Amino acid sequence: MNPAMEQTADVAVEMEQHATSRVVLISLAAAMGGFLFGFDTAVINGAVDAVRGGFGLDAARIGFAVSCALLGSALGAWYAGPVADRWGRVRTMQIAAVVLAVSAIGSGLVVGLWDLILWRLIGGIGVGVASVIAPAYIAEVSPAHVRGRLGSLQQLAIVLGIFVALLSDAWLASVAGGAAQPLWLGLEAWRWMFLVAFVPALVYGALVFGVPESPRHLVAKGRTNDARDVLRQLGLRSDAGLDRKLADIGHSLNSEVRPRLRDLRGPRFGLLPVVWIGIALSVFQQAVGINVIFYYSSTLWRSVGFSESDAFTITVVTSVVNVLVTLVAIALVDRLGRKPLLAIGSAGMTVTLALMALCFAKATGSGTELVLPEPWGHVALVAANAYVIFFGLSWGPMVWVLLGEMFPNRIRAIALAVAASAQWLANFAITVTFPALAEIGLSLAYGLYAAFALASLAFVLMAVRETKGVELEDMRE
């Protein structure tokens, strides 16, 4: 081992010895952005049928109404990197909290389809910003030996946000007697489903006021003494260790050059290979259809014979499964590594999605009259939850962990913004096309997602590099 690598190893050992609960608390506060990410994107689930009926929408328009927030998310993710590099990670998180709070109120008080689309787009911008900044910030404040687990907090927060949103939807619909029924202040239950998102946005905004700025951003801005103070808070105590860590950060950042899109250019196909890998990870995470389960599941289960109440219950149970399996992933990520978990997940999703396609091939009728004969309805229910287990164990948390840590320091924020934008665009494409695909046949939809899952397995085996235990300063292009 050369002297530079020995010094980096010494710093890693010292941070491992002195890492405290403060790092965990800081990461939890940042991950609250993931909670809002999950809540804001999933809350539409309980409102879909009520919005469609109330505004008289066809499949194409309800598909766009559900997915329009994702276009805003792509826009927010695109600009989050430059904003974070200019104003800092913490200030960017505060901006996301304000945008999400405003969107929650606007979405709940809409008077028509087009202003609902507008407010959902604005909320999507906040979600997109949060989706980029949380994993980047967590990766930058975490010691290497626990970075995978702390990075997985982003996905845990997302699935908790999904769970709380779906639970809130179910409770509000139950109290009102249906999502389209009036509740408090004469407002329908579906409007309150949006309005309650103001509360977690407010909590997020309050929490991020108490977290320190990323030491890597501080070094990039020439605020070395501030960066030294933050590193002390994060567990690096000795002056020699601090000096080495600051030197490593400064060298890797090349802070005299502000990251721009042109820094992502590579010798082949226009971009650096690591950027293409990040984009592909993002696209595959969405192409397997996971958000169909969380955006349309209530509608889906009602369409195959379950009551509105039972459909809400099934959706909540699915989200609980998602939370529990994400906890398992957090326990395994720094033991097994990122790549093995991705491969396991891809294989499992291929099988379960193919089984769901087979189940819906047995369906009779179409649209709201679709019926799954026994035992295929219950088989589809089991397969859907098994699919969520495999996704929650792998592609859910692992993609966010990898995106937060796989890029070299000098391009991390801007590369993560590009990858996250690709993820939101893929999410939009899958979400907006599902209603039309479902009218053609759910077997076709799930068969298509199974094919993407199989392709993701080949991609993992051939292209993804393991990052377990690698310091951020040592990431390669």
C-alpha positions in Angstrom: 0.0 0.0 0.0 1.4 3.4 -1.0 1.7 6.2 1.6 -1.4 8.1 0.3 -3.6 5.0 0.6 -2.2 4.3 4.1 -3.1 7.8 5.2 -6.6 7.5 3.8 -7.0 4.1 5.6 -5.9 5.7 8.8 -8.5 8.4 8.5 -11.2 5.8 7.8 -10.2 3.8 10.9 -10.3 6.9 13.1 -13.7 7.9 11.8 -14.9 4.4 12.4 -13.7 4.5 16.0 -15.2 7.9 16.8 -18.4 7.9 14.6 -21.2 8.9 17.0 -25.0 9.0 17.1 -24.8 12.6 15.8 -23.9 11.2 12.3 -27.0 9.0 12.4 -29.2 11.9 13.6 -27.9 14.2 10.9 -28.6 11.5 8.3 -32.1 10.9 9.6 -32.9 14.6 9.3 -31.6 14.7 5.7 -33.5 11.6 4.9 -36.8 13.3 5.9 -36.6 14.6 2.4 -37.0 11.0 1.3 -40.1 10.7 3.5 -41.6 13.7 1.7 -40.5 12.2 -1.6 -42.5 9.0 -0.8 -45.5 10.8 0.8 -46.0 13.3 -2.0 -45.7 10.8 -4.9 -47.9 8.1 -3.2 -50.6 10.3 -1.8 -52.3 10.4 -5.2 -53.1 6.6 -4.9 -56.1 7.1 -2.7 -57.3 10.1 -4.7 -57.1 8.7 -8.3 -60.7 7.4 -8.6 -62.2 10.4 -6.9 -60.3 12.8 -9.1 -61.1 10.9 -12.2 -64.8 10.8 -11.3 -65.0 14.4 -10.1 -63.3 15.9 -13.1 -64.7 13.4 -15.7 -61.3 12.2 -16.9 -60.5 9.5 -19.4 -57.5 7.1 -19.1 -55.0 9.4 -20.8 -55.9 12.5 -18.7 -55.9 10.7 -15.4 -52.6 9.1 -16.4 -51.1 12.6 -16.9 -52.7 14.0 -13.8 -51.1 11.2 -11.7 -47.7 11.5 -13.4 -47.4 15.2 -14.0 -45.6 15.6 -10.6 -42.9 13.4 -12.0 -42.1 16.0 -14.8 -41.6 18.6 -12.0 -39.4 16.1 -10.2 -37.2 15.7 -13.2 -36.9 19.4 -13.4 -36.1 19.7 -9.7 -33.6 16.9 -9.9 -31.9 18.5 -12.9 -31.3 21.9 -11.1 -30.7 20.5 -7.6 -27.0 19.8 -8.4 -26.1 23.3 -9.5 -28.2 24.8 -6.7 -26.5 22.6 -4.1 -23.1 23.4 -5.5 -23.8 27.1 -5.4 -25.8 27.6 -2.2 -25.0 24.5 -0.2 -26.7 21.2 0.6 -28.5 22.5 3.7 -30.0 25.6 2.0 -31.2 23.4 -0.9 -33.0 21.1 1.5 -34.7 24.2 3.0 -35.9 25.3 -0.4 -37.3 21.8 -1.1 -39.3 21.9 2.2 -40.9 25.3 1.4 -41.8 24.2 -2.2 -43.4 21.0 -0.9 -45.4 22.8 1.8 -46.8 25.3 -0.7 -47.7 22.5 -3.1 -49.6 20.6 -0.4 -51.9 23.5 0.2 -52.4 24.3 -3.5 -53.2 20.7 -4.4 -55.8 20.4 -1.7 -57.7 23.6 -2.8 -57.8 23.1 -6.6 -60.9 23.9 -8.6 -60.1 22.0 -11.8 -57.8 19.6 -13.5 -55.3 22.2 -14.8 -54.6 23.9 -11.5 -54.2 20.4 -10.0 -51.6 19.7 -12.6 -49.9 23.0 -11.9 -49.6 22.4 -8.1 -48.6 18.8 -8.6 -45.8 20.0 -11.0 -44.6 22.5 -8.3 -44.7 19.7 -5.6 -42.7 17.5 -8.0 -40.0 20.1 -8.2 -39.6 19.9 -4.5 -39.6 16.1 -4.6 -36.9 16.1 -7.3 -34.7 18.4 -5.3 -35.1 16.3 -2.2 -34.4 13.1 -4.2 -31.0 14.4 -5.3 -29.8 16.3 -2.2 -30.6 13.8 0.5 -28.4 10.9 -0.8 -25.6 13.2 -1.8 -25.5 14.9 1.6 -25.8 11.6 3.5 -22.9 10.1 1.5 -20.8 13.2 2.1 -21.2 13.2 5.9 -21.0 9.4 6.5 -17.9 7.3 7.4 -17.3 4.7 4.7 -17.9 1.7 7.0 -21.5 2.7 7.6 -22.2 4.8 4.5 -24.3 2.0 2.9 -26.6 1.7 5.9 -26.9 5.5 6.4 -27.5 5.9 2.6 -30.2 3.3 2.8 -32.0 5.6 5.2 -33.1 7.6 2.1 -35.0 4.6 0.8 -36.3 3.7 4.3 -37.7 7.2 4.6 -39.2 6.9 1.1 -41.1 3.7 1.9 -42.2 5.1 5.3 -43.5 8.2 3.4 -45.4 5.9 1.1 -46.7 3.9 4.0 -47.9 7.0 5.9 -49.5 8.5 2.8 -51.4 5.3 2.0 -52.4 4.9 5.7 -53.5 8.5 5.8 -55.5 8.0 2.5 -57.2 4.9 3.9 -58.1 6.6 7.2 -59.5 9.8 5.6 -61.5 7.8 3.1 -62.9 5.6 5.9 -63.8 8.6 8.1 -65.6 10.3 5.2 -67.2 7.1 3.8 -65.3 7.3 0.6 -62.5 9.4 -1.0 -65.1 11.5 -3.0 -67.2 12.2 0.1 -67.1 15.5 2.0 -65.1 15.6 5.2 -64.0 18.6 7.2 -64.8 22.2 6.2 -66.9 20.9 3.3 -63.8 19.6 1.5 -63.8 16.1 0.0 -61.6 13.5 1.6 -59.3 13.4 -1.4 -58.5 17.1 -0.9 -57.4 16.4 2.7 -55.2 13.6 1.4 -53.1 16.4 -0.3 -53.5 19.0 2.5 -52.0 16.8 5.2 -48.6 16.7 3.3 -48.1 20.2 4.7 -47.2 18.7 8.1 -44.2 16.6 7.1 -43.0 19.4 4.9 -43.0 21.7 7.9 -41.2 19.1 10.1 -38.6 18.6 7.4 -37.9 22.4 7.1 -37.5 22.6 10.9 -35.1 19.6 11.1 -32.7 20.7 8.4 -32.1 24.0 10.2 -30.2 21.9 12.7 -27.8 20.0 10.5 -24.3 21.2 9.5 -23.2 21.9 5.9 -21.4 19.2 4.0 -17.6 19.3 4.7 -17.0 18.7 1.0 -19.1 21.7 0.0 -17.3 23.8 2.6 -13.9 22.8 1.2 -15.1 23.6 -2.3 -16.1 27.1 -1.2 -12.7 27.6 0.6 -14.3 27.4 4.1 -11.7 25.0 5.4 -12.0 25.9 9.1 -15.8 25.4 8.9 -15.2 22.0 7.2 -12.7 21.1 10.0 -15.4 21.9 12.6 -17.9 19.7 10.9 -15.5 16.8 10.5 -14.9 17.0 14.3 -18.6 16.7 14.8 -18.7 13.7 12.5 -16.1 11.8 14.6 -12.6 12.8 13.2 -10.8 14.1 16.3 -7.0 14.2 15.8 -5.4 17.2 14.1 -3.3 14.9 11.8 -6.4 13.0 10.8 -8.3 16.2 10.1 -5.4 17.6 8.0 -5.2 14.4 5.9 -9.0 14.3 5.4 -9.2 17.9 4.3 -6.3 17.4 1.9 -8.0 14.3 0.4 -11.2 16.2 0.0 -9.5 19.2 -1.6 -7.5 17.0 -4.0 -10.6 15.1 -5.1 -12.8 18.1 -5.5 -10.4 20.1 -7.6 -12.4 23.0 -6.1 -11.1 25.7 -8.4 -13.3 24.3 -11.2 -17.1 24.5 -10.6 -18.8 21.3 -11.8 -20.7 21.8 -15.0 -22.5 19.5 -17.4 -19.4 19.5 -19.7 -17.5 17.9 -16.9 -19.5 14.7 -17.5 -18.3 14.4 -21.1 -16.5 11.2 -21.8 -14.6 9.6 -24.7 -17.5 7.4 -25.8 -21.2 8.0 -26.3 -20.9 11.6 -25.0 -20.7 10.9 -21.3 -18.3 9.3 -18.8 -19.0 5.6 -18.3 -19.9 6.0 -14.6 -22.5 8.6 -15.6 -24.1 6.2 -18.1 -24.2 3.5 -15.4 -25.9 5.9 -13.0 -28.5 6.8 -15.7 -29.1 3.1 -16.4 -29.5 2.3 -12.7 -32.1 5.1 -12.4 -34.0 4.0 -15.5 -34.1 0.3 -14.6 -35.3 1.1 -11.1 -38.5 2.6 -12.6 -38.8 0.4 -15.7 -39.6 -2.6 -13.6 -42.9 -0.9 -12.7 -42.6 -0.4 -9.0 -44.6 2.8 -8.9 -47.5 1.2 -10.7 -48.0 -0.7 -7.4 -47.9 2.5 -5.3 -49.7 4.9 -7.6 -52.5 2.7 -8.9 -52.7 -0.3 -6.5 -56.0 0.8 -4.9 -57.6 1.1 -8.4 -56.0 -2.1 -9.5 -57.3 -4.2 -6.6 -60.8 -2.7 -6.9 -60.8 -3.6 -10.6 -60.4 -7.3 -9.8 -63.2 -7.5 -7.3 -62.0 -6.1 -4.0 -64.1 -3.4 -2.3 -62.7 0.1 -1.9 -62.1 -0.6 1.8 -60.3 -3.9 1.1 -58.3 -2.3 -1.7 -57.0 0.4 0.7 -56.2 -2.2 3.3 -54.2 -4.3 0.8 -52.3 -1.2 -0.4 -51.4 -0.3 3.2 -50.3 -3.9 3.9 -48.1 -3.9 0.8 -46.4 -0.7 2.0 -45.8 -2.2 5.4 -44.1 -5.1 3.7 -42.0 -2.6 1.8 -40.9 -0.9 5.0 -40.0 -4.2 6.7 -37.9 -5.5 3.8 -36.1 -2.2 3.5 -35.0 -2.6 7.1 -33.6 -6.0 6.1 -31.7 -4.3 3.2 -30.2 -1.8 5.5 -28.9 -4.6 7.7 -27.3 -6.4 4.7 -26.0 -3.6 2.5 -22.6 -3.2 4.2 -22.2 -7.0 4.7 -23.2 -8.5 1.3 -22.5 -5.4 -0.8 -24.6 -3.5 -3.3 -24.1 -5.6 -6.4 -25.2 -9.0 -4.9 -28.4 -7.5 -3.6 -29.2 -5.9 -6.9 -28.7 -9.2 -8.7 -30.9 -11.1 -6.2 -33.6 -8.4 -6.6 -33.5 -8.5 -10.4 -33.9 -12.3 -10.5 -36.8 -12.2 -8.0 -38.6 -9.4 -9.7 -38.4 -11.2 -13.1 -40.1 -14.3 -11.7 -42.8 -12.5 -9.7 -43.7 -10.0 -12.5 -43.9 -12.9 -15.0 -46.2 -14.6 -12.5 -48.4 -11.5 -12.3 -48.5 -11.4 -16.1 -49.7 -15.0 -16.1 -52.4 -14.3 -13.5 -53.8 -11.4 -15.5 -53.8 -13.5 -18.7 -56.5 -15.5 -17.0 -58.7 -12.5 -16.4 -62.1 -12.1 -18.0 -63.8 -8.8 -18.8 -62.0 -5.5 -19.1 -61.6 -2.0 -17.5 -63.7 -1.8 -14.3 -65.4 -5.1 -15.1 -62.1 -7.1 -15.0 -62.4 -10.3 -13.0 -59.7 -12.7 -11.9 -61.1 -16.2 -11.4 -59.9 -18.2 -8.3 -57.2 -18.9 -7.4 -55.6 -16.4 -9.7 -56.7 -13.3 -7.8 -55.0 -14.5 -4.6 -52.0 -15.7 -6.6 -51.7 -12.2 -8.1 -51.9 -10.7 -4.6 -49.1 -12.9 -3.3 -47.0 -12.3 -6.4 -47.4 -8.5 -6.1 -46.2 -8.6 -2.5 -43.3 -10.9 -3.3 -42.3 -8.5 -6.0 -42.3 -5.6 -3.5 -40.1 -7.7 -1.2 -37.5 -8.3 -3.9 -37.6 -4.6 -5.0 -37.4 -3.4 -1.4 -34.5 -5.7 -0.7 -32.5 -4.5 -3.7 -33.3 -1.9 -6.3 -35.2 0.4 -3.9 -32.4 1.2 -1.5 -29.4 0.1 -3.5 -29.9 2.5 -6.3 -30.0 5.5 -3.9 -26.9 4.2 -2.1 -25.0 3.8 -5.3 -26.1 7.2 -6.7 -25.0 8.9 -3.6 -21.5 7.4 -3.5 -20.5 6.0 -7.0 -19.5 9.3 -8.6 -16.1 11.0 -8.1 -16.3 14.0 -5.8 -15.6 16.6 -8.5 -18.8 15.6 -10.4 -21.0 14.1 -7.7 -23.7 16.7 -7.4 -24.1 17.3 -11.1 -23.9 13.6 -12.1 -26.4 12.7 -9.4 -28.7 15.4 -10.8 -28.5 14.0 -14.3 -29.1 10.4 -13.0 -32.0 11.4 -10.8 -33.6 13.4 -13.7 -33.4 10.3 -15.8 -35.1 8.4 -13.0 -38.0 10.8 -12.8 -38.4 10.8 -16.6 -38.5 7.0 -16.6 -41.0 7.1 -13.7 -43.2 9.5 -15.7 -43.0 7.3 -18.8 -44.1 4.2 -16.9 -46.7 5.9 -14.8 -48.4 7.9 -17.7 -48.6 4.8 -19.9 -49.9 2.4 -17.4 -53.7 3.3 -17.7 -53.5 2.9 -21.4 -51.6 -0.4 -21.1 -54.0 -1.6 -18.5 -56.9 -1.0 -20.9 -55.1 -3.1 -23.5 -54.3 -5.8 -20.9 -52.6 -6.0 -17.6 -50.9 -9.1 -18.7 -49.1 -7.0 -21.4 -48.1 -4.4 -18.8 -46.6 -6.8 -16.3 -45.0 -8.9 -19.0 -43.2 -5.7 -20.2 -42.0 -4.9 -16.6 -40.8 -8.5 -16.3 -38.7 -8.1 -19.5 -37.1 -5.0 -18.0 -36.4 -6.8 -14.8 -34.6 -9.5 -16.7 -32.6 -6.9 -18.6 -31.6 -5.3 -15.3 -30.1 -8.5 -14.1 -27.8 -8.7 -17.2 -26.9 -5.0 -16.6 -25.9 -5.6 -13.0 -23.8 -8.6 -13.8 -21.9 -6.8 -16.6 -21.7 -3.1 -15.7 -22.2 -2.4 -12.0 -19.1 -1.9 -9.8 -19.1 -2.8 -6.1 -18.6 0.3 -3.9 -18.8 -1.3 -0.4 -16.1 0.1 1.9 -14.6 2.4 -0.8 -13.9 6.0 0.4 -15.7 8.7 -1.7 -12.2 10.2 -2.5 -11.3 6.9 -4.2 -14.3 6.6 -6.5 -13.2 6.3 -10.2 -14.7 7.6 -13.4 
